[in-house]
Amino acid sequence: MQIEVLYPEQCNLFGDLGNIRYLKKCLPDAQFISTSLNDVPAFVSGSPDMIYMGACSERSQEKIIKCLKPYGDRLKALIDSGTVVLFTGNAPEVLYKYIEKDNKEHLECLGLFDFYAEQRLFERYNTLVLGRFGEHELVGFKTQFTQVFGDNSSNYFAKVERGSGINKDSMLEGIHVGNCFLTSLVGPLLVMNPYFTEYIMGLLGVSDPECAFREQSLKAYNDRIADFRSCKLVSE
């Protein structure tokens, strides 16, 4: 099993690489490939079982868009064929049509999904998110300069109970198409959501998946759900 991590030297904000550290514990026999900005991604000539990218600075985001543009068709083909893809934080915006910057300039992205982001660098938005993916609750945090727009009513990642979805007025978070998961949630999403992690492991072919440190992870998960449900300050 191969898991490609795109640009970990750039996409390491908010503890997002904790997702990969945790996957290494959950999948000790998997091969992890780290692709830097100077590398041709492994998915161009190979077929990794999973591709992951986390949050990065806005300056790095522009570099990454430039690096990935030549490989957009290949990335789309892998998504369409069922490769597991997980992009967190502002990484999904790379795959959208464009990012509208403060000066209204449009930064053209890969255009794989019919969404766009409005970036306002003086308006950081923070919120906790309590939602539901499949049979289980999903918990996480957002801290971002962007709001995402587009119709995800038929392909959202999680239905939100507290917090917000792709923008402040939405209660539908992220995009879920096939085995591709795009979410603005930041940090160690997999550590915080053991059931979702086991779902991903199942998609990767693990039979009867059981995540690492399951007992501790489930306790923290259930405590966080109770905390999020009763917390008075949700967004700021």
N, C-alpha and C positions, 0 to 999 in steps of 0.2 A: 504494500500500500504506500503510495506517494502523496505527500501533502506539500504543496508549494506555498511558501509565505512570500508575498510580494513586498519588497522594499522595507524590510524590518528596521533598517537603520534610519528610515524617515518616518515610518508609520508606527510610532511607538508612544504616542501620547496617551495619557489617561490610564495607563496600565493595560492597553489593548493587547499587548503581547502576552499578557497573562493567559489569554485564550490558548495560545500555542504551547506555553509551558504546561498548561493543564492537559492539553491533548497529548503531549508527550508522556504524561503519567497515565493517561487513559489508554493510549495506544502505543505501548513500549516497543512494539515490533515495527511500527511505521517508519518510513524514511521521510525526513523533513528536509526540504530544499529551500534555502534562503536565496532569494533573487534580489540583487542590488540594482541601483539605477544604471550602473554601467553594464549590466548583464542583459542578454536576450532571455526573456522569460522561458522557463522550462516547458511551459504549456505550448509554446510555438511549434516545437518539434516533437513533443511528447504528449502524453495524456495522463496528467496527474489525477488522482482520485478526488482531490479536493484542492481548491485555491482559496487562500485567505489574504485579506488586506485590512489593516486597521487605520485608525485616525492619524492624520498628519497636519502640519501647518499649512496655511493657505499657499505659501510660497512653494512648499514641496508638492502640494497638490497640482500646481501648474506644471511642474517638471514631470510629474508622473503621467499627467494627461498626454504630454508630448511624447513620453516614452512608450505609452501603450497604444497610441493612435494607430500605428502601423499594424497592430495585431488585433484590432477590434473585431474583424470578421472571424478570426480564429477563436477569440474569446466567446463570441456569440454562438459559434458552432458547438463549443464545449458546453455552454449553458443549455443549448437546445438538446444536446445529446444526453443530458442528465448528470454532468459533472457537479459534484457538490461545491458550491461557491458560497462563502460567507464574507461579506464586506461590512465593516462596522464604522461608526463615527461618521466622518465626512467622506470616507472612501467610496460609498455608493454614488456620490455626485459625479465621480469620474465617468460613470457609465451613462449618465443622463444626457439630455440634449445640450444643455448649456448651464453656466453659472452666471447670473446677472450680478455684477459687482456694484459697489457703492455709486460709481459714476455712470451706472446704467450700461456700461460696456458688457457685451456678452462674450464670455470665455467658452468657446466651443469645446464640447467634450466628445466622448466616443459615440453618443447617440444610440446606445443599445436599448434604452428604455425611454418611453415618451413622458419624461418628467424633466423639470428644471428646478434650480435652486436660486433663491434670492439671498445674496450675501450682504450683510450689513455689519461691518467690522466694529461699529460702536454700539451694537445692540446684542450683546451676548445673552443667550436664553438658556436658563438652567431649569431642569425639572426632573423629578423622579417619574418613573413609569411603572404602573401596575397594569398588566394586561393579560391576555390569554392567547396562548398558541396551542391549538388542538385541545386536548383534555386538561391541560395544566396551565396554571398561572405563569406569567413571565414577568420578571422584575429587572429593572435596570435604571440607568441614569442617562440624561442628555445634558450636554453643555456645548453650545454651538452658536455660530454667527449666522447660520443660514436657516431658512425655512424652505421646505420642498413643496412643489405644487404639481398636480397631475391627478388623474383618476385612478386610485388604487382600491376602489370599492370591490373589485372582483379578484384582486390578487394581493391583498394586504398580508403583512407578516403577523401582526398581532392586533387584536381588538382591545382598545385601551379602556380601563375602568377609572384610573386616576392618572393625571398627567395629560399628555397630548400625543397626537399621531405625527404625521409627516409635517404638519405645521400647527400653529397654535389653535386653529379652528377645527382641526381634524381629530377624530378619536380612532383613526386607523393608522397604525404605525408600520412603516416600511413596505417592502415588496417581497413577495414570495411567489416565484415562478419555477415550477418543477422542483429541482433541488438547489435552487439559487435563493439565497436569503440576503436581502439588503436592508440594513437598519441603521438609523442614526444613533442608536444606543452606543454608549462608549464604555470602556473599561473591560474587566474580565467577565464578559457576558456568560461564557460557558461555565466559569467557576460558580457564578451566582445562580445558574439555572440547570440543575442536574438532570432534570427530565429532558430538557432541550438538548443537552449534551448527549444523552443516551439516544435521543432520536437521530442526531447527526451520526453517531457511531453506527446505528442501525443502517442508515443510508450508505455508510462506507462498507457495509457487508459484515459487520460484527453481529454474530448471533447471540441472543440474550445479553445485550450490552449492559454493562454495569460500570458507571464512571468511577474514577479514583476518589478515595476518601468519601465514599458515598454517604456514610452515616453522618459525618460532620457537615458535608455539603447540604444534605437534606435538612438538618437542624437549622443551619444558617438561613437556608432558603425559606423555611416555614416561619422563622422568626422575622425575616425581612418582610414577608407578605403581611404579617400581623402589624408590623411597624408602619408599612406603607399605607395600609388600610385605615389606620387611626391617625396618621400624621396630619397636622393642620396646615403646615406650609408645604405645598406641593410644587409650586413653580415660582420663579422670580426672574 
